[in-house]
Amino acid sequence: MKRLLAAAMIAALASTAWAQKSKSGNSAFDAIDKNRDGYLSKEEVAGDKELAKRFTKFDADKDGRLDVNEFLKAGQDNDARVLADSAITTKVKALLLAEKGVPSTSISVETYEGRVLLSGFVDSNAQGAQAGKVAAGVSGVKKVQNNLAVK
């Protein structure tokens, strides 16, 4: 009976200690917060490339860790980047489709942070240059990396 009582007391104390490490209410944040201290360290976010990249920018109080609000702002920033990049990719593809003399179905378009990557095959250097010029003319494009190859 004493052992059962001791085990119950240990379990009660352990659950109280565990409960003191409260969850943030955001499951994505909680999944990254491995030590359950309510903050994300650089080490904890290292596995998430986009969050790690935004860590310093969104550490508003410059304490070397992100609270749940800073985490949410970093996530919103990344979502906005993804949306903007998708819009750029769509515009470039649409303009390439409309461009006469450019084999648009043979060209792949990827965008990351406003930088457009063109890859695939064209029939001539002139077609590749024209595709690059079309991509560079899209609003929001910061740089075009033209990796189109002549077949």
Buried (B, 14 or more C-beta within 10 A) or exposed (E): EEEEEEEEEEEEEEEEEEEEEEEBEBEBBBEBBEEEEBBBBBEBBEEBEBBBEBBEEBBEEEEEBBBBEBBBBBBEBBEEBBEBBEBBBEBBBEBBEEBEEBBBEBBBBBBEEBBBBBBBBBEEEEBBEBBBEBBBEBEEBEEBEBEBEEE
